[in-house]
Amino acid sequence: MKGLSIIKTSLLITCLVFFYTTNKASVGKPDNKVFCFYYNWYGNEKLDGKEVHWAHPVMKQSANDKDLGSIPGKNNLASNFFPQLKNYSSNDPQVVAKHMKMMADARIGVVVLTWWRNMDLGLKSIPLILDEANKKGLKVSFHLEPYGGRSAKSVRDDIQEILKLYGKHPAFYRNNGKPWFFIYDSYLTGFEEWTSLLKPDGKISIRNTPLDVVMIGLWVKKGEEEFFEKSGFDGFYTYFGATNFTYGSSPGNWSYMQNWATKHDKIFIPCVGPGYIDTRVRPWNAVTIRDRDNGKYYDNMFGDAIRSKASYVGITSFNEWHEGTQIEPAIPFKDPGFNYLDYSPLAPDYYLKRTAYWIEQLAKSRKAK
């Protein structure tokens, strides 16, 4: 009996060691080839005078649909999950400090801020985010959104403005000396117009000027090779956290996309997410739901990104709560307006720790090449 007891104890210790080593957060430094999309557009009554983005209209599927009302904010949020930090403000220094620490502990290296020019609450928070990111050893880049009237010329103006305001900050992201910009829905502008900005002989070219930056476009549909070859983009990313929602967000295509990028001297950034659900703001969009499956969905997608042999990875997202792609901690919560999802039986911070684990695997894969 004593020998059996020793064997049982040994097996228990072995299992505990395996669980700890495969689930613990890495103690390594943030990885500057891992980008995480961060939404600094949230506001609350206490700091901002109103609920911003936590309050949200319920979106119609088509213009002819009847009005679906709106979600008020506070405890009734425009999200299927409830944040551990509740309806926070992106302008709250304590919140921003916590977020930057969470990302640093998760080994995320680059915070990619959503940019809507002058139309969003987020502008006010940018200096605060840069300062807090710098304290935690993080870098900050920008995600240029499809604001009204966006064009190659307005993007040039955006780059000039961002570099002027933030380009000298120590947390501003550069790789091999160049800043990086992500262009969401880049396909909305034809490649002919992009060439005027991104080719050396273009009329408003940034190439070989102080505004020369690395431009990353969004690969959505099948057959976009011509767009990226002719437009002058330096690379492409996939953004969407819902697998198979687009050609680009289908992991089965990532090895091809990486091989094509290598042959054409482009950068490929596959993007991974923990799941997807946006039915609080798009109740008609159940077809796009991707269940988290107790963390397996995130594991599968991150593993596929590594197997593609891409050197870079994007994470969608840290806190896009509307679409349920967040890795930020969520907690169980019930309100008369809604019964929220959570990560149970996983811990509220599970996805942060799992991110650190996968970034460690990514680093190992690079060394093995």
C-alpha positions as CSV (number, residue, x, y, z in Angstrom):
1,M,0.0,0.0,0.0
2,K,2.9,2.3,0.8
3,G,4.4,1.7,-2.6
4,L,1.1,2.4,-4.3
5,S,0.7,5.6,-2.3
6,I,4.2,6.7,-3.5
7,I,3.3,6.0,-7.1
8,K,0.0,8.0,-6.8
9,T,1.9,10.9,-5.2
10,S,4.5,10.8,-8.0
11,L,1.8,10.8,-10.7
12,L,0.0,13.7,-9.0
13,I,3.2,15.8,-8.9
14,T,4.0,15.0,-12.5
15,C,0.4,16.1,-13.6
16,L,0.7,19.3,-11.6
17,V,4.1,20.1,-13.0
18,F,2.8,19.5,-16.6
19,F,-0.3,21.7,-16.0
20,Y,1.8,24.5,-14.5
21,T,4.4,24.5,-17.2
22,T,1.9,24.5,-20.0
23,N,-0.5,27.0,-18.6
24,K,1.6,29.5,-16.7
25,A,2.2,33.0,-18.0
26,S,5.7,33.4,-19.6
27,V,8.1,35.6,-17.7
28,G,9.8,36.7,-21.0
29,K,9.8,40.2,-22.4
30,P,7.1,41.6,-24.7
31,D,7.5,40.4,-28.2
32,N,7.7,43.3,-30.7
33,K,6.5,41.1,-33.6
34,V,3.1,40.5,-31.9
35,F,0.5,43.2,-32.4
36,C,-2.7,43.5,-30.5
37,F,-5.7,45.6,-31.6
38,Y,-6.7,48.0,-28.9
39,Y,-9.9,50.1,-28.7
40,N,-9.5,53.3,-26.8
41,W,-13.0,54.5,-27.6
42,Y,-14.8,53.8,-24.3
43,G,-16.2,56.4,-22.1
44,N,-18.4,56.6,-19.0
45,E,-20.5,59.3,-17.2
46,K,-18.0,59.8,-14.4
47,L,-15.0,60.8,-16.5
48,D,-16.5,61.6,-19.9
49,G,-20.0,62.9,-19.2
50,K,-21.7,60.1,-21.0
51,E,-21.6,56.4,-21.8
52,V,-19.5,56.0,-25.0
53,H,-19.5,52.7,-26.9
54,W,-20.9,50.9,-23.8
55,A,-24.1,52.6,-25.0
56,H,-24.7,51.6,-28.6
57,P,-27.6,51.5,-31.1
58,V,-28.7,48.0,-32.1
59,M,-27.7,47.8,-35.7
60,K,-30.2,47.0,-38.6
61,Q,-29.3,44.3,-41.1
62,S,-30.6,46.5,-43.9
63,A,-31.8,50.1,-44.2
64,N,-35.4,49.0,-44.6
65,D,-35.5,47.2,-41.3
66,K,-37.4,48.7,-38.4
67,D,-35.6,50.5,-35.6
68,L,-34.1,48.0,-33.2
69,G,-33.6,50.5,-30.3
70,S,-30.4,51.0,-28.4
71,I,-28.4,49.7,-25.4
72,P,-28.0,52.3,-22.6
73,G,-24.6,51.4,-21.0
74,K,-23.7,51.4,-17.3
75,N,-24.6,47.8,-16.3
76,N,-26.4,47.1,-19.6
77,L,-23.5,47.1,-22.0
78,A,-23.3,46.7,-25.8
79,S,-21.4,43.4,-25.4
80,N,-22.2,39.7,-24.9
81,F,-19.5,39.6,-22.1
82,F,-19.0,41.8,-19.1
83,P,-15.6,43.4,-18.4
84,Q,-13.9,42.8,-15.1
85,L,-13.2,46.5,-15.0
86,K,-16.8,47.2,-15.7
87,N,-17.9,50.2,-18.0
88,Y,-14.5,51.8,-17.8
89,S,-13.2,55.0,-19.5
90,S,-10.3,54.8,-21.9
91,N,-9.2,58.2,-20.4
92,D,-8.9,56.7,-16.9
93,P,-5.2,56.6,-16.0
94,Q,-5.7,53.6,-13.6
95,V,-7.5,51.6,-16.3
96,V,-4.9,52.4,-19.0
97,A,-2.1,51.4,-16.5
98,K,-3.8,48.1,-15.8
99,H,-4.4,47.4,-19.5
100,M,-0.7,48.0,-20.4
101,K,0.4,45.8,-17.5
102,M,-2.0,43.0,-18.7
103,M,-0.5,43.2,-22.2
104,A,3.1,43.3,-21.0
105,D,2.5,40.3,-18.8
106,A,0.9,38.5,-21.8
107,R,4.1,39.3,-23.7
108,I,2.3,41.3,-26.3
109,G,4.8,43.8,-27.8
110,V,2.8,46.3,-29.8
111,V,-0.5,48.0,-28.9
112,V,-2.3,48.9,-32.1
113,L,-4.7,51.9,-31.5
114,T,-7.8,52.5,-33.5
115,W,-7.7,55.8,-35.4
116,W,-10.7,57.7,-36.6
117,R,-9.2,61.2,-37.0
118,N,-11.2,63.8,-35.1
119,M,-14.4,61.8,-34.9
120,D,-13.7,59.7,-31.8
121,L,-13.2,59.9,-28.0
122,G,-9.9,58.0,-28.4
123,L,-7.7,61.0,-29.4
124,K,-7.7,62.3,-25.8
125,S,-6.3,59.0,-24.5
126,I,-3.3,58.6,-26.9
127,P,-0.7,60.5,-24.9
128,L,-1.7,58.6,-21.7
129,I,-1.5,55.2,-23.5
130,L,1.9,56.1,-25.0
131,D,3.3,57.0,-21.5
132,E,1.9,53.9,-19.8
133,A,3.0,51.7,-22.6
134,N,6.5,53.1,-22.3
135,K,6.6,52.3,-18.6
136,K,5.8,48.6,-19.4
137,G,8.2,48.2,-22.3
138,L,5.5,48.2,-24.9
139,K,5.3,50.0,-28.3
140,V,2.3,51.7,-29.9
141,S,1.2,51.6,-33.6
142,F,-1.9,52.9,-35.3
143,H,-4.9,51.2,-37.1
144,L,-6.3,53.6,-39.6
145,E,-10.1,53.0,-39.9
146,P,-12.4,53.7,-42.9
147,Y,-13.6,57.1,-41.6
148,G,-15.8,59.1,-43.9
149,G,-13.9,60.5,-46.9
150,R,-10.8,58.4,-46.4
151,S,-8.5,58.4,-49.4
152,A,-4.9,58.0,-50.2
153,K,-4.4,61.7,-49.7
154,S,-6.2,61.7,-46.3
155,V,-4.1,58.7,-45.2
156,R,-1.0,60.7,-46.1
157,D,-2.3,63.5,-44.0
158,D,-3.0,61.0,-41.1
159,I,0.6,59.7,-41.3
160,Q,2.0,63.2,-41.2
161,E,-0.2,64.2,-38.3
162,I,0.5,61.1,-36.3
163,L,4.3,61.3,-36.8
164,K,4.2,65.0,-35.9
165,L,2.2,64.4,-32.6
166,Y,3.6,61.1,-31.5
167,G,6.5,60.1,-33.6
168,K,9.2,61.2,-31.2
169,H,7.7,59.4,-28.2
170,P,9.9,56.5,-27.0
171,A,6.9,54.1,-27.1
172,F,6.2,54.9,-30.8
173,Y,6.7,51.6,-32.7
174,R,9.4,51.3,-35.3
175,N,10.9,48.3,-36.9
176,N,14.2,48.7,-38.7
177,G,13.8,52.4,-38.2
178,K,10.3,52.7,-39.8
179,P,6.9,53.2,-38.3
180,W,4.1,50.7,-39.2
181,F,0.5,51.5,-40.0
182,F,-2.4,49.1,-40.5
183,I,-5.0,50.2,-43.0
184,Y,-8.4,48.6,-42.3
185,D,-10.6,47.8,-45.3
186,S,-7.8,49.0,-47.6
187,Y,-9.7,47.4,-50.6
188,L,-12.2,50.3,-50.4
189,T,-9.7,52.3,-52.3
190,G,-8.5,51.0,-55.6
191,F,-4.9,50.0,-56.1
192,E,-4.5,52.7,-58.7
193,E,-5.1,55.4,-56.1
194,W,-2.8,53.7,-53.6
195,T,0.1,53.7,-56.1
196,S,0.0,57.5,-55.9
197,L,0.9,57.2,-52.3
198,L,2.9,54.0,-52.0
199,K,5.0,53.8,-55.2
200,P,8.2,55.9,-55.5
201,D,7.0,57.7,-58.6
202,G,3.5,58.4,-57.2
203,K,2.2,62.0,-57.2
204,I,1.9,62.1,-53.4
205,S,4.4,59.4,-52.7
206,I,5.7,58.9,-49.2
207,R,8.6,56.8,-50.4
208,N,12.0,58.2,-49.8
209,T,10.6,61.0,-47.7
210,P,10.3,61.7,-44.0
211,L,6.8,60.1,-44.2
212,D,8.1,56.8,-45.5
213,V,6.5,54.1,-43.3
214,V,5.6,50.4,-43.5
215,M,2.0,50.1,-44.8
216,I,0.0,47.0,-44.0
217,G,-3.2,46.4,-45.9
218,L,-6.1,44.1,-45.1
219,W,-6.4,40.9,-47.2
220,V,-10.0,39.9,-47.3
221,K,-11.1,38.1,-50.5
222,K,-9.5,35.4,-52.6
223,G,-7.4,36.6,-55.5
224,E,-6.1,39.8,-53.9
225,E,-2.5,39.1,-55.0
226,E,-2.8,41.6,-57.8
227,F,-4.0,44.3,-55.4
228,F,-1.0,43.9,-53.1
229,E,1.5,43.5,-55.9
230,K,0.5,46.6,-57.7
231,S,-0.6,49.0,-54.9
232,G,2.7,49.3,-53.2
233,F,1.6,48.0,-49.8
234,D,4.5,46.5,-47.8
235,G,2.4,43.7,-46.4
236,F,-1.0,42.5,-45.3
237,Y,-2.9,41.3,-42.3
238,T,-6.2,39.3,-41.8
239,Y,-7.7,41.0,-38.8
240,F,-11.0,39.0,-38.4
241,G,-11.2,36.7,-35.4
242,A,-14.0,34.6,-37.0
243,T,-12.4,31.7,-38.8
244,N,-13.5,31.3,-42.4
245,F,-15.5,34.6,-42.3
246,T,-13.2,35.8,-45.1
247,Y,-10.6,34.2,-47.3
248,G,-7.9,36.0,-45.3
249,S,-9.3,34.8,-41.9
250,S,-9.3,31.2,-43.0
251,P,-6.3,29.5,-41.4
252,G,-6.2,26.9,-44.2
253,N,-5.0,29.7,-46.5
254,W,-2.3,31.0,-44.3
255,S,0.6,28.9,-45.5
256,Y,-0.1,29.9,-49.1
257,M,-0.3,33.6,-48.1
258,Q,2.9,33.4,-46.2
259,N,4.7,31.7,-49.1
260,W,3.3,34.3,-51.5
261,A,4.5,37.1,-49.2
262,T,8.0,35.6,-49.0
263,K,8.2,35.3,-52.8
264,H,7.0,38.9,-53.3
265,D,9.0,40.6,-50.5
266,K,5.9,41.3,-48.4
267,I,5.1,41.0,-44.8
268,F,2.3,38.6,-43.7
269,I,0.5,39.0,-40.4
270,P,-2.1,36.3,-39.7
271,C,-4.5,37.4,-36.9
272,V,-5.9,35.2,-34.2
273,G,-8.7,35.6,-31.8
274,P,-10.4,33.7,-28.9
275,G,-13.9,33.6,-30.5
276,Y,-16.5,35.9,-31.9
277,I,-20.0,37.0,-30.9
278,D,-21.7,40.3,-31.6
279,T,-25.4,39.6,-31.3
280,R,-26.0,42.3,-28.7
281,V,-25.3,44.9,-31.4
282,R,-26.1,42.7,-34.5
283,P,-28.8,40.3,-33.3
284,W,-29.2,39.0,-36.8
285,N,-25.6,37.9,-37.1
286,A,-25.7,34.5,-35.4
287,V,-24.0,32.9,-38.4
288,T,-20.7,34.6,-37.5
289,I,-20.6,33.3,-33.9
290,R,-17.5,31.3,-33.1
291,D,-17.7,29.6,-29.8
292,R,-14.6,29.9,-27.5
293,D,-14.9,26.2,-26.7
294,N,-13.1,26.6,-23.4
295,G,-10.0,28.1,-25.0
296,K,-9.6,25.5,-27.7
297,Y,-10.7,27.9,-30.5
298,Y,-7.8,30.3,-29.5
299,D,-5.3,27.4,-29.2
300,N,-6.2,26.2,-32.7
301,M,-6.0,29.6,-34.3
302,F,-2.7,30.5,-32.7
303,G,-1.3,27.1,-33.6
304,D,-2.3,27.6,-37.2
305,A,-0.6,31.0,-37.3
306,I,2.6,29.5,-36.0
307,R,2.4,26.6,-38.5
308,S,2.1,29.1,-41.3
309,K,5.7,30.1,-40.5
310,A,4.8,33.7,-40.3
311,S,7.2,35.7,-38.2
312,Y,4.5,38.1,-37.0
313,V,1.1,37.6,-35.4
314,G,-1.8,39.9,-34.8
315,I,-4.3,39.4,-32.0
316,T,-7.9,40.4,-32.5
317,S,-8.5,41.8,-30.0
318,F,-7.6,43.1,-26.5
319,N,-10.9,44.8,-26.0
320,E,-13.3,44.9,-28.9
321,W,-16.2,44.1,-26.6
322,H,-18.9,44.7,-29.2
323,E,-17.7,41.7,-31.2
324,G,-16.7,39.4,-28.4
325,T,-13.1,39.0,-29.5
326,Q,-11.6,40.4,-26.3
327,I,-8.8,38.7,-24.3
328,E,-9.3,41.2,-21.6
329,P,-10.7,39.6,-18.4
330,A,-14.4,39.1,-18.2
331,I,-16.6,38.1,-15.2
332,P,-20.0,36.6,-14.7
333,F,-22.7,39.3,-14.4
334,K,-26.5,39.5,-14.6
335,D,-28.5,42.6,-15.2
336,P,-32.2,42.9,-15.8
337,G,-31.3,43.9,-19.3
338,F,-29.1,40.9,-20.1
339,N,-27.4,37.8,-18.7
340,Y,-23.8,38.0,-19.8
341,L,-21.4,35.3,-21.0
342,D,-18.1,34.7,-19.3
343,Y,-15.1,32.4,-19.6
344,S,-16.1,29.8,-17.0
345,P,-14.9,27.3,-16.2
346,L,-11.7,29.2,-17.1
347,A,-10.4,32.1,-15.0
348,P,-11.2,35.7,-16.0
349,D,-7.5,36.2,-17.0
350,Y,-7.1,32.9,-18.7
351,Y,-6.7,34.4,-22.2
352,L,-3.9,36.7,-21.1
353,K,-2.0,33.8,-19.6
354,R,-2.7,31.7,-22.7
355,T,-1.5,34.5,-24.9
356,A,1.9,34.5,-23.0
357,Y,2.1,30.8,-23.6
358,W,1.5,31.0,-27.3
359,I,3.8,33.9,-27.8
360,E,6.5,31.8,-26.2
361,Q,5.8,29.0,-28.7
362,L,6.0,31.6,-31.5
363,A,9.4,32.7,-30.3
364,K,10.6,29.1,-30.3
365,S,9.3,28.5,-33.8
366,R,11.3,31.5,-35.1
367,K,14.5,30.1,-33.6
368,A,13.8,26.7,-35.3
369,K,13.6,28.2,-38.8
